[in-house]
Amino acid sequence: MPSFADLYHERAGRLLERARAFNAPVIARLAPVIGQSVARGGVVHTFGSGHSELISREIIGRAGGLVCVTGIIDPTGGFIENLPGYGERLAARYDRQYQLIAGETVIVISNSGKNASPIDVALYAKSKGLTVAALTCLAMSRATPSHHPSGKRLFEVADHVLDNGGVPGDAIVEVADGISAGPTSTLIGCSVLNWLMLEVVEWLRSNGHPLPVLKSQNLPGAIEHNRELARRYKGRLSRQLA
């Protein structure tokens, strides 16, 4: 009898493969949009409420990642993500401080896609002329009603939809009657974002643009390299490199 961990490894691996196949054409359309914005000096914004914030932070200030990625951070950790209008105010405050500029892209992450704050952020960004990419679980989102006043779910307001390929409830290993463990949204969601960022980097290189990629600060000369990259985005990054 396979252990719970073995079952998770096997099933999550299959979901990861399916997510790669499903998202590849979406990434192929989205990466040039982001690449063109980055080439013009733009930044990429991310937002995830609650546990989805972990995924949004995966590509912020990350060794091997683009320096020009910044995050809209919810100081409540998602505690009031369904308070009417809270997400809009959060985005507006961020906009005043760091700027949401037309032509840039915001990646909004929500596994369920039904809670108000992520939808608020997406709608605010669209009103400012940004491209909105959603990273969600379509199976979960389609099975649940929206908590947003518009009645829409995140995938219904986004310009591009990335699917983490998970199951309703997120966990994939039944450990007792009616109880499952082993969520996949973080594992696969982070993979999807890294696939996307690599496609953006490849687009930039193929079109002759500089690669604003951070190095691990543990490598010789990396801190100086990273500071020089970040200097170009002074005042635009919510996690500014020193």
C-alpha positions in Angstrom: 0.0 0.0 0.0 1.6 3.3 -1.0 2.2 5.9 1.7 0.3 9.2 1.8 3.5 10.9 0.7 4.0 8.5 -2.2 0.4 9.0 -3.3 0.9 12.8 -3.2 4.1 12.5 -5.2 2.4 10.5 -7.9 -0.8 12.4 -8.2 0.8 15.9 -7.9 3.3 14.9 -10.6 0.4 14.0 -13.0 -1.3 17.3 -12.2 1.9 19.2 -12.8 2.2 17.6 -16.3 -1.4 18.4 -17.1 -0.9 22.0 -15.9 2.1 22.4 -18.2 0.2 21.1 -21.2 -2.9 23.3 -20.4 -1.0 26.5 -19.7 1.7 26.4 -22.4 -0.5 28.1 -25.1 -1.7 30.7 -22.5 1.9 31.4 -21.5 2.9 31.6 -25.2 0.3 34.5 -25.7 1.0 36.2 -22.4 4.8 36.2 -22.3 5.3 38.6 -25.3 2.8 41.0 -23.7 4.8 41.1 -20.5 8.1 41.0 -22.4 7.2 44.1 -24.5 6.2 46.0 -21.3 9.5 45.0 -19.5 11.4 46.1 -22.6 9.8 49.5 -22.3 10.9 49.7 -18.6 7.6 48.5 -17.1 7.2 46.3 -14.1 5.0 43.2 -13.4 2.7 43.4 -10.4 1.4 40.4 -8.4 -1.4 39.9 -5.8 -2.5 37.0 -3.8 -4.8 37.0 -0.8 -4.3 34.7 2.1 -2.3 31.6 1.3 -2.1 32.7 -2.4 0.2 35.5 -1.2 2.9 32.8 -0.9 2.6 32.2 -4.7 2.6 35.9 -5.5 5.9 36.3 -3.6 7.6 33.4 -5.4 8.7 35.7 -8.3 9.4 38.9 -6.2 13.0 39.7 -5.6 14.0 36.1 -6.4 17.4 34.9 -7.4 17.1 33.8 -11.1 14.0 36.0 -11.5 13.2 39.3 -13.1 14.1 42.3 -10.9 11.0 44.2 -12.2 8.4 42.1 -10.3 6.6 43.8 -7.4 3.7 42.8 -5.1 0.5 44.3 -3.8 0.6 43.1 -0.2 -2.4 42.7 2.0 -1.4 43.6 5.5 -4.3 41.6 7.0 -3.1 38.4 5.3 -6.5 37.9 3.7 -8.4 38.2 7.0 -10.9 40.7 5.5 -10.6 39.6 1.8 -14.4 39.6 1.5 -15.0 43.0 3.0 -16.8 45.0 0.2 -14.4 47.4 -1.5 -11.4 46.5 0.6 -9.4 45.1 -2.4 -10.1 48.2 -4.5 -8.8 50.4 -1.7 -5.8 48.2 -1.3 -5.0 48.5 -5.0 -5.6 52.2 -5.0 -3.2 52.8 -2.1 -0.6 50.7 -3.9 -1.2 52.6 -7.1 -0.6 55.9 -5.3 2.7 54.7 -3.9 4.2 52.5 -6.7 2.0 53.2 -9.7 -0.1 50.9 -11.8 0.7 52.0 -15.4 -1.3 51.2 -18.5 0.4 48.5 -20.6 1.9 46.7 -17.6 0.6 43.4 -16.3 -0.8 42.3 -12.9 -0.9 38.6 -12.0 -3.7 37.9 -9.6 -3.6 34.6 -7.7 -6.7 33.0 -6.1 -7.2 29.3 -5.9 -11.0 29.6 -5.5 -11.3 32.7 -7.7 -14.5 33.6 -5.8 -13.3 36.0 -3.0 -13.8 39.7 -3.3 -10.3 41.2 -2.9 -8.6 39.4 -5.8 -11.5 40.4 -8.1 -11.4 44.0 -6.8 -7.7 44.2 -7.6 -8.2 42.7 -11.0 -11.0 45.1 -11.9 -9.1 48.1 -10.5 -6.1 47.2 -12.7 -8.2 46.8 -15.8 -9.7 50.2 -15.2 -6.2 51.6 -15.2 -5.4 49.9 -18.6 -3.3 47.0 -17.3 -3.4 43.5 -18.6 -4.8 41.1 -16.0 -3.6 37.5 -15.8 -5.4 35.2 -13.3 -3.8 32.2 -11.7 -6.6 30.1 -10.3 -8.2 26.6 -10.0 -10.8 26.5 -12.7 -12.4 23.3 -11.4 -12.8 24.9 -7.9 -13.9 28.3 -9.3 -16.5 26.9 -11.6 -18.0 24.9 -8.7 -18.5 27.8 -6.3 -20.4 31.1 -6.4 -18.7 34.5 -6.3 -18.4 36.5 -3.1 -17.9 39.7 -5.2 -20.8 42.2 -5.6 -20.5 41.8 -9.4 -21.2 38.1 -9.1 -18.2 37.4 -11.3 -15.3 35.1 -10.5 -11.7 35.9 -11.2 -11.4 33.9 -14.4 -14.4 35.8 -15.8 -12.7 39.2 -15.4 -9.1 38.3 -16.4 -7.6 38.8 -19.9 -5.5 35.6 -19.6 -6.3 32.6 -17.4 -3.7 30.3 -16.0 -5.1 27.1 -14.3 -3.2 25.3 -11.5 -5.1 22.2 -12.5 -6.1 21.4 -8.9 -9.3 19.8 -7.5 -12.1 21.4 -5.5 -10.7 21.7 -1.9 -7.1 21.7 -3.2 -6.0 18.5 -1.3 -5.5 15.3 -3.3 -4.9 12.5 -0.8 -7.8 11.1 1.2 -6.4 10.4 4.7 -9.7 9.5 6.4 -13.3 9.3 5.6 -14.2 12.7 4.1 -10.8 14.2 5.0 -8.1 14.9 2.4 -4.6 16.3 2.8 -1.8 17.3 0.5 -2.7 20.6 -1.3 -1.2 21.3 -4.7 -2.0 24.9 -5.4 1.3 26.3 -4.2 3.5 23.6 -5.8 1.8 24.0 -9.2 1.1 27.7 -8.9 4.7 28.5 -8.3 5.7 26.3 -11.2 3.3 28.0 -13.6 4.7 31.4 -12.6 8.3 30.3 -13.1 7.4 28.9 -16.6 5.8 32.2 -17.4 8.9 34.2 -16.2 11.2 32.0 -18.2 9.2 32.5 -21.3 9.4 36.3 -20.7 13.2 36.0 -20.3 13.4 34.0 -23.5 11.3 36.6 -25.4 13.5 39.4 -24.2 16.7 37.5 -25.2 15.2 36.6 -28.6 14.3 40.2 -29.3 17.7 41.6 -28.3 16.7 43.2 -25.0 18.8 43.2 -21.8 17.9 40.6 -19.2 17.1 42.2 -15.9 17.6 38.9 -14.0 18.7 38.9 -10.4 21.6 36.8 -9.1 21.8 35.0 -5.8 23.4 37.4 -3.3 25.6 34.5 -2.2 27.5 34.7 -5.4 30.5 37.0 -5.9 29.5 40.4 -7.2 25.8 39.6 -7.1 24.8 42.3 -4.6 26.4 45.0 -6.8 24.7 43.5 -9.9 21.3 43.4 -8.2 21.6 46.9 -6.9 22.4 48.2 -10.3 19.4 46.5 -11.8 17.1 47.7 -9.1 18.3 51.3 -9.5 16.4 51.5 -12.8 13.1 50.8 -10.9 13.6 53.2 -8.0 10.2 54.0 -6.4 8.4 51.3 -8.4 9.2 48.1 -6.3 7.4 47.4 -3.1 10.3 45.3 -2.1 13.2 47.6 -3.1 16.7 46.0 -3.1 19.1 48.0 -0.9 
